[in-house]
Amino acid sequence: MSTVVVADDAGRTAPVTRGPSVHRRALLTWLAVYPTITGAFLLFGPFTAHLPMAVRTLVMTGLVVPVVVYVLMPALLRAEARLMRRRG
């Protein structure tokens, strides 16, 4: 993350912290989503195998999305920020 100072229309300045680039966010998202989906299918696949594909996907995404959004992505973004601070 980097901090940039920006000015508003009145000439006031304020620091703005920028997050990782869109490419880094895509990589971090993939790092969170792929293993979570794989784990969900390994754990819950046998219980949902009898369901139609659309319902199975609904169940899996209902489990995976909250885990990724509320647990994994914040943790990965914090780890990425620490790594970037160490690098420079």
N, C-alpha and C positions, 0 to 999 in steps of 0.2 A: 504494500500500500504506500502511496505517496501523498504528501500534503501539498496542496496548491493554494495560494492566496488569490481570491477573486474579489472584484469590486462590484457592488450593485449599482443601480441607476443613480443613487444619491451619492456615490463615491465612497461609501463605507466599504471596508475590506473585512474579510473573514476567511479563516482557513477552511478549506474543504478537503476532506480525506477521500482519496480515490481508492476503490477496491482493485482487485486483480483485473487484468485485461479479460476481454470476452473469451479469448482462447484459454486462458488459465481457468476461468470459471467453467468453461465447457469440460475441460479435463477433470477438474475437481468434481463436477456433477457426475461425470461418467464413473469416476472412482467411487462415488457414493452409491450410485444407482445399480451398476452391474453386480457387485457382490451382494447387495441387498436383495435384488430380484432373484439371483441364483439361490441364496439362502432361503428365501421365502418359498420358492418352488421345491427345494429339497425338504423343507419342514412341512409345508402345507399341501404340496402337490398330491400326495396320496389321498388326502381328505377332500380335495376338489376335483379329482380326476373324472368323476362321474358328471360334473357340471358341463354345460355347453361352454365353448371357448370364450364367448363374450362375458358370461357370468364369472368364469374363472379369472379372466383378466380384470374384471371389476373388483373382485375380492382381493386379488394380489395387489392391484394398485391402491386399493383402500388401506392395505396394510403397509405397503412400501413407501408411498408418498409422505405420510406423516413422519415416519422414521427418518427419511432422507432430509426433509425440510426442517424439522424441529430438532434433530439430534446430530445427524452426520454432517450436513453442510455447515452449520455453525462451528462444529469442531474442526472441520477441514479448513474453513476460512481463518479461524484463529491460528491453527498450525501454520498455514501459509503466511499469515501476517508475521508470526514469530520468525519464520525462516527468512522472510524478506528483510526484517529488521537486523538479523544477524549478518546477512549478506551485504548490508550497506546502507 
